[in-house]
Each structure stands twice: as C-alpha cells, then as structure tokens.
C-alpha cells in the first residue's frame, strides 16, 4: 500500500521518504532481484510472476512519489537528498531520466547485434550455450520489426515530452523570480499587498512544480509500461534484471568508497 501524502509534511518530508526509498531498494535487492535471477536460471514456470512483481515494484514507487508530491514537499522530491553522489548524474526532475530505460533496452539489442556480426560468432554462441539457456542468449537476437518500431515510437515521444517538462520547470522558477524582483522593494517597505503578491506567486510556482513532477513520474511509468508491453517475457526479464542491477549497484559499499577516494580537489 502506498504511503499517504500526510506522511510527508514539511518537517518530515526528507526522513520518511528516505526511509521509504531505502526499504524499496532493500526489497528490490534482497527479495525481487534474487527471485528473478532464480527463475531465469531454473524456475522458468515462475518467470512471468517474478517479472510482473518487479514491474509492479517500479510502478508502485512512482505512484508513491505522486502521492507524496505536495506544495510543501515537491522541492525535496525534485532534489532528493537520499540519493547518493553516484546516482545524481542520472537524475532528471527527481528520479531517473526515462531515456535511461530506452537506452538500457537498446544496449541489449546493440550487444546482440555486435555479437552476431563478429568474426568469431560461432565461438560466442558456444560460450553462451555454456553460460546460460539458449532462450535467454537469443532473446534479443533478430528483434521483430514491431519491437524496433515501438522503441522508435517511445523515443520519439520522449524527444517531444521531456524537453517540454524542463521548459515548464524553468518557466515556473523564472516567473516566481520575476514576481519577487518586481515586488521586493515594496516588501522591504512593509507593503502587505506586496507580501501577499509574493506569497501568491510562491504558491503558484509550487503548484506548477507539483504538476511537472507528477507528469515526469507518469512519463517514467508509462515508458516502463510500454517496454513491458512490447517485449517478450524473456526480454522483459533481462531488461528488469539489468535495471534492478543498475540501481542496486549504486549502493555497493566498495564502489561508494572508491568513488569517495577518487573525488577531485577543488582549488
């Protein structure tokens, strides 16, 4: 069940959602990903169930983000302090850029395309036979025209919608700054009307940022749903395994420690 928005008040926003994210990630790492790996290697009759579970896990996460988005919480959600420094470059309007999903899917297609065109293709196939089942090895080989067309369609939609959301985000901020600049001198003189105008501008900005944030989440959610709908069960399983490993990998203790040691000094 998704947490109620009331849990995310101004003073409690960061900590409760940090806890929720940690619990969500722990479930992904400790329960859902191992079950998917097991069904990929042996329990094939449960593969569909475990892929659906992972898909639902991501969908419920974005639904919870939507429920948490309020005027006094959206700033925290757009700039989440609970994400670590390695994740930050991949964040867009509070979470993963939807292009991350399509790029991951294309990485499977590109990998198989490279292997199929290599000179030692026979030896690659032989190694794959030994490493994993044939239906997984060939899941993305010779993808259907329908799949390729659907990926192109998804990416075309992202090229239209993602920049539009960024424009709305910037316009909301610019409008607020402009209003504050126009009324600042009057506020300094103690004008109640000017203070009320600034407060109204702040409310309008927050309301628009909530709408932008929710639309960004729905875009992420819809891209995952479309990928789920256009791939086979084996393709979807490999995709969600890759996505889960990608997110879990950011929290590898050794990797984080190496990242901290590699920080460049600021002069």
N, C-alpha and C positions, 0 to 999 in steps of 0.2 A: 504494500500500500504506500502511495506517495505521501511524504510529509505534508502537513497542512501549511499554507502560507504563513499562518500566525506564528509558526516556529521561528520565522526569520525576521524578527523585529530589528530595529536599528541597532540596539546594543548587543543583539545575539546573532546577527547575520553570519559573521565570519566563522565563529566556532562551530555552530550547529552544522553549517554546510560543509565545513572542513571535515567534521566527523562523518557526515553522510558520504562524502566523496571517498574517505578512507575505507569506510565499510563497503561501499560499492566496489572499490578497487580490490579489496580483500576477497570479496565473493567471486569476482572475476578471476583472480589469480589462484585462489585456494580451492575453488569448487568448480566453476563453469569451464575454465580452460582445461584442467585435468580430465574432466568428463568428456570434453570434445576430443582431446588427444586420444583417450582410450577408445572411443567409438571409431576414430579414424584408423586406429591400428588393428582393432579386433572386433569390437561390438558394433558391427555395421548396422544392425537392426535398430539401434538406438540413435543412429547418427542424426536423423531428421529431428528427433526430440531435442537433442542437445544443441543443434544449430538454432532451432526455434527459441530455446532458452536464452542463448546468447543474444539473439536478435531482440528479444523482449527486454533483456537486461539493459541494452543500449537505449531502446525506446523509452523505457521507464525512467532512465536517467534524464533524458531531455524533457519528459513530462514533469519531472520533479523540479528541474530548473525553471520551467514555465510557471509552475505553481509558486515558486519562491520569488518570482520577479514582481516587485512592488516598487513604488516611488522611492521608498527609503532603503531599498536593498539592491537596486539594479546597479549602482556604482560598484558595489562589492562583487557582484556576479560578472560584470563586464571585465573587471580586473581582479581575478581570483588570486588571493594571496596563498591559497592552499596548494597551488600548482608549483612544482619545483622549477629551478632555473633552466633545466634541460627541456622542459615542456614549453616554456614561454615562447620560443620562436615559432611554434606550431599553432599558437592560439590566435583566434580571429573572432572578435566580438564575444569573448568569454569562453570559448571552447575550440575544439579542433576545426580548422577550415574544412568545409565539405570537399574541397579538392583533394584533401588527404585520402578520402575514401576512394575516389575515382583513380587517383594516382597509384594507390595500393593495388586496386583491381587490375590496372594496366600493367603493373610490374609483373604479375603472373603471366599475362599474355606476352609481354616482351621477353621474359625469361624463356618461355617455351618456344617462342619464335627464334631466338638466338640459338637454342639447343638444336632445333630442327634444321637450321641452315648451316650448322658447323660441319667441318670435315669429318670429325670423329663421332658422328651421330649414333652409329651402331654401339660404340663403347658407352656413350651416355645412356642409351636405352638399357644396356646390360646392367650398368650401375644402378639405374632406377629400379630395375626389377629386384635387385638385392636390397635396396634401401626401403622401398615402400610398395604397397599394392599398385598394380597396373592401372586400376581405375582412378587412382589419385595422381599417378605420374602423368596420365594423359588427359586429366580433367580440363586443362586449358589449351590442349593442342587442337589445332584446326577449329577455332571457335566459330560458331554459327554466324551467319550474316545478321541474324536478328539480334544476337548479343552485341556485336560490334556497332550496329545501328543504334541500339539502346544506349550504349555508353556514350556515343557521339551526341545523342539527344540530351542526356543528362548533363554533359559538359557544356553543351550549347546553352542550356537553361542556366547553369551556374555563371557563365560569362555575362548573362544579362542581369541575373538577380543579385549576385554577390556585390558587384560594384555599386548597384543601386542602394543596397543596405548601408554601405560605407558612406555614400553621399548623404543619406538621411541622418546617419550618426553625426557626421561633421556639421551638417546644417543645424541640427538641434543644438550643438555646442556653440556654434557661431551666433545663432540667434540669441542665446542667453547672454553671451559676452557683449554683444551689441546693445542689448537692453540695459545691462548693468552699466556699461560705459555711458549711455545716454542719461541715466538716472543717478549716477554716482554722486555728482556734486549736490544734487537736491537731497539725497540721503544724508550726506555729510552735514547739511544744514538742518537736518531733523524733520524733513518733509514726510509726513505719514503717508501721503499719496504715492510718493516715490518709492518708499519702502514696500508698500503694497504692490506696486507695479513690478518691482524686482522679485517679490515673493511669488507673484503670479507667473512671471517668466520662468522662475526656477521650477515651479510645479509643471508648467507646460513642457519644459525640457525633459524632466524626469519621466513624464507620461510618454513622450515620444521615444525616449531611450528604452523604456519597458517594451513598447511595441516593436522597436528594432531588434531588441534582444530575443523576444519571443519569436519573431519572424526568422531570425537567424537559426534558432533552435529547430524550428519547423522545417527549415531548409535542410539542415543536417539530417533530421529524422527522415524526411522524405527521400533524400538521396540513399540512405541505408535501406529504406523500404523498396525503392526501385531496384537497387542492386540485388536485394533478396528475391525480388520477383522475376528478374531476368536471368538469373544464374541457376544452374543445376544444383542438386543437393551437395555434390562433391565440390563444385566450385564455390558455393556459399560457405561450406565448411572450411575450406582452405583460406577463403577471404577473412572470415571471422577469427580463425586461428591467428592469422597474420596481424589483424587489427588488435586483438587482445594482447599478443606478444609485444606489439609496438608500445602499447600503453603501459603494460606491466614493466617493460624494460627500462622505462624512465626512472623507476623506483628501485633499481638494483643498487644495493648499498655500495658495492665495489666500484660500479660505474660512477655513482654520485661522488664518491671520494676522489676518484681520478679527475672528475670534472672540476671539483673544488681546487685540486692541486694545480690544474692547468690554467687557472684564471690569470689573465694578463694584468700586470700592474698598471694603474692609472697615474700618469705623470702630470 
